[in-house]
């Protein structure tokens, strides 16, 4: 990453420029960007992505483990974290293909692990793992086709 890729500059007129994007104030920049520079399109998307969901998952895992003794099955809660943020990105940007591209691998891996570790049937469940790159490629192709369709 270049040094110019990660810059913030104040101007004499009160505007702020971050990575080449100009905002009328620091407040506007703060409202539209997260601390990683990700741009939000809606307030709901920003609020969704700022919620500490991984901490909630960790707390739920501890509660399930302590109260019900389901330490092993509780680990499947980890797969909710990428799903949560994919839904937040979908709420903010409305890209169905990106939602599928993010949720499918988490769901496929969780299903395979369930079949293998809980049911003792890794075969033929492993086949779903092969479909992950296929689905990712298909979703990228769909986005590319949609982009070309919108430009035409």
C-alpha positions as CSV (number, residue, x, y, z in Angstrom):
1,X,0.0,0.0,0.0
2,X,1.4,3.4,-0.9
3,X,1.7,6.2,1.6
4,X,-0.8,8.2,-0.5
5,X,-3.5,5.4,-0.1
6,X,-4.1,6.1,3.5
7,X,-4.1,9.9,4.0
8,X,-6.4,12.4,5.6
9,X,-6.0,16.1,5.0
10,X,-7.7,19.2,6.4
11,X,-8.3,22.1,4.1
12,X,-8.5,25.8,5.0
13,X,-12.2,25.9,4.0
14,X,-13.1,23.2,6.7
15,X,-13.4,20.3,4.3
16,X,-11.6,17.0,4.9
17,X,-10.1,14.7,2.2
18,X,-9.6,11.1,3.1
19,X,-8.1,8.8,0.4
20,X,-9.0,11.3,-2.3
21,X,-12.7,11.6,-1.2
22,X,-13.7,15.0,0.1
23,X,-16.2,15.5,2.9
24,X,-17.6,18.8,4.2
25,X,-16.5,18.0,7.8
26,X,-15.0,15.3,10.0
27,X,-18.5,14.5,11.2
28,X,-19.6,13.7,7.7
29,X,-16.5,11.6,7.1
30,X,-17.2,9.7,10.3
31,X,-20.8,9.2,9.4
32,X,-20.0,7.7,6.0
33,X,-16.8,5.7,6.7
34,X,-15.9,3.1,9.4
35,X,-12.5,3.1,11.0
36,X,-11.2,0.8,8.1
37,X,-12.3,3.3,5.5
38,X,-15.3,1.2,4.3
39,X,-17.9,3.5,2.8
40,X,-21.5,3.1,4.1
41,X,-24.5,4.0,1.9
42,X,-27.1,3.9,4.7
43,X,-27.3,4.7,8.4
44,X,-28.8,1.2,9.0
45,X,-25.8,-0.4,7.2
46,X,-23.4,1.6,9.4
47,X,-25.3,0.7,12.6
48,X,-25.5,-2.9,11.6
49,X,-21.8,-3.2,11.0
50,X,-20.8,-1.3,14.1
51,X,-22.7,-3.6,16.4
52,X,-20.3,-5.9,18.2
53,X,-21.8,-9.1,17.0
54,X,-18.7,-11.3,17.5
55,X,-18.8,-10.4,21.2
56,X,-22.5,-11.4,21.3
57,X,-21.6,-14.8,19.7
58,X,-18.8,-15.3,22.2
59,X,-21.2,-14.6,25.1
60,X,-23.8,-16.9,23.6
61,X,-21.2,-19.6,23.3
62,X,-20.2,-19.3,26.9
63,X,-23.9,-19.3,28.1
64,X,-24.7,-22.4,26.0
65,X,-21.5,-24.1,27.2
66,X,-22.0,-23.3,30.9
67,X,-25.8,-23.7,31.1
68,X,-26.4,-26.6,28.7
69,X,-22.9,-28.1,28.3
70,X,-23.0,-27.8,24.5
71,X,-19.4,-26.7,24.1
72,X,-18.9,-28.7,20.9
73,X,-22.2,-27.8,19.1
74,X,-21.9,-24.2,20.3
75,X,-18.8,-23.8,18.1
76,X,-21.2,-23.7,15.1
77,X,-22.2,-20.2,16.3
78,X,-18.9,-19.0,14.9
79,X,-20.4,-19.4,11.4
80,X,-23.0,-16.7,12.2
81,X,-20.3,-14.0,12.3
82,X,-19.6,-13.8,8.5
83,X,-23.3,-14.3,7.8
84,X,-24.2,-11.4,10.1
85,X,-21.8,-9.0,8.3
86,X,-22.8,-10.3,4.9
87,X,-26.4,-9.4,5.7
88,X,-25.3,-6.0,6.9
89,X,-23.4,-5.4,3.6
90,X,-26.6,-6.5,1.8
91,X,-28.7,-4.1,3.7
92,X,-26.3,-1.3,2.9
93,X,-25.5,-2.0,-0.7
94,X,-28.3,-4.4,-2.0
95,X,-25.9,-6.8,-3.8
96,X,-27.6,-10.2,-3.7
97,X,-24.6,-11.9,-5.4
98,X,-22.3,-10.6,-2.7
99,X,-24.7,-11.9,-0.1
100,X,-24.7,-15.3,-1.6
101,X,-21.0,-15.3,-2.2
102,X,-20.4,-14.6,1.5
103,X,-23.1,-16.8,3.1
104,X,-22.6,-19.9,0.9
105,X,-19.1,-20.8,2.0
106,X,-20.0,-20.4,5.7
107,X,-23.1,-22.5,5.3
108,X,-21.3,-25.2,3.2
109,X,-18.4,-25.5,5.7
110,X,-20.8,-25.6,8.6
111,X,-22.9,-28.3,7.0
112,X,-19.8,-30.3,6.1
113,X,-18.5,-30.1,9.6
114,X,-21.8,-31.1,11.0
115,X,-22.0,-34.1,8.7
116,X,-18.5,-35.1,9.6
117,X,-18.2,-34.4,13.3
118,X,-21.7,-34.9,14.4
119,X,-23.0,-37.6,12.1
120,X,-19.7,-39.3,11.1
121,X,-20.4,-39.0,7.4
122,X,-17.6,-36.9,5.8
123,X,-18.2,-38.8,2.6
124,X,-20.1,-37.8,0.5
125,X,-20.5,-34.5,2.4
126,X,-17.1,-33.3,1.3
127,X,-18.5,-32.8,-2.2
128,X,-20.2,-29.6,-1.0
129,X,-16.7,-28.1,-0.4
130,X,-15.9,-28.4,-4.1
131,X,-19.0,-26.3,-4.9
132,X,-17.7,-23.2,-3.0
133,X,-15.3,-21.9,-5.7
134,X,-18.0,-22.7,-8.3
135,X,-20.6,-20.6,-6.5
136,X,-18.1,-17.8,-5.9
137,X,-17.1,-17.8,-9.6
138,X,-20.8,-17.9,-10.7
139,X,-21.7,-14.9,-8.4
140,X,-18.7,-12.9,-9.8
141,X,-19.8,-13.7,-13.3
142,X,-23.4,-12.6,-12.5
143,X,-22.1,-9.3,-11.1
144,X,-20.0,-8.7,-14.2
145,X,-23.0,-9.5,-16.4
146,X,-25.2,-7.2,-14.4
147,X,-22.7,-4.4,-14.6
148,X,-22.4,-4.7,-18.4
149,X,-26.2,-4.8,-18.7
150,X,-26.5,-1.6,-16.7
151,X,-23.8,0.1,-18.8
152,X,-25.5,-0.8,-22.1
